[in-house]
């Protein structure tokens, strides 16, 4: 029993190789980090009590 077709694995490996060769992986990790920090900020904003005057 196979979970993936051979062509799917080859396409994924090829895409990973192209991303690594172009430096797009660094950009991808920068976007992941930015999204993580943004999400953490929203979570903190939701947890902290609202300021009252």
N, C-alpha and C positions, 0 to 999 in steps of 0.2 A: 504494500500500500504506500503510495507516495502522496505527500501533502501538497507539493508544488510541482508545477511543470518545469522542465529543464529550461525552457525559454524564459520563464519568469525569473528564475535565479540568475540567469545570464544577464538579463536586462537590469536587474537590481545591482549586480556587480559592476556592470558597465556604467550605470548612472553614478554609483559611488566613486568610481575611478575618474569620471569626468569632473565631478564636483571637487575631488581632491586636487586634480590637475589645475583647475581654474582658480582655486583659492576661495570658491564659493562656500566651502565648509566653514571657514572662519566667519563669514557673513551670517551663515545660518546660526552658528553658536552665539553670535552677538544678538541676533533677533530673539533667540531662545532666552538668553540672559535678560534682555530688556523686558520681554513678556513676563518672566518670572518676577523681576523686581516690581513691575507694574501691578501684578496680581497680589504680591505680598503687601504692597501699599494699600490696595483696596481692601484686603483682608484686615489690616490693622485699623483702617478707617471704620470698618464695620464693627470691629470688636470694641473699640474705645467708646466710652459714653459720649453722648452729644453734649456740646458746650451750651450751658444756659446762662442767660444774663441776669 
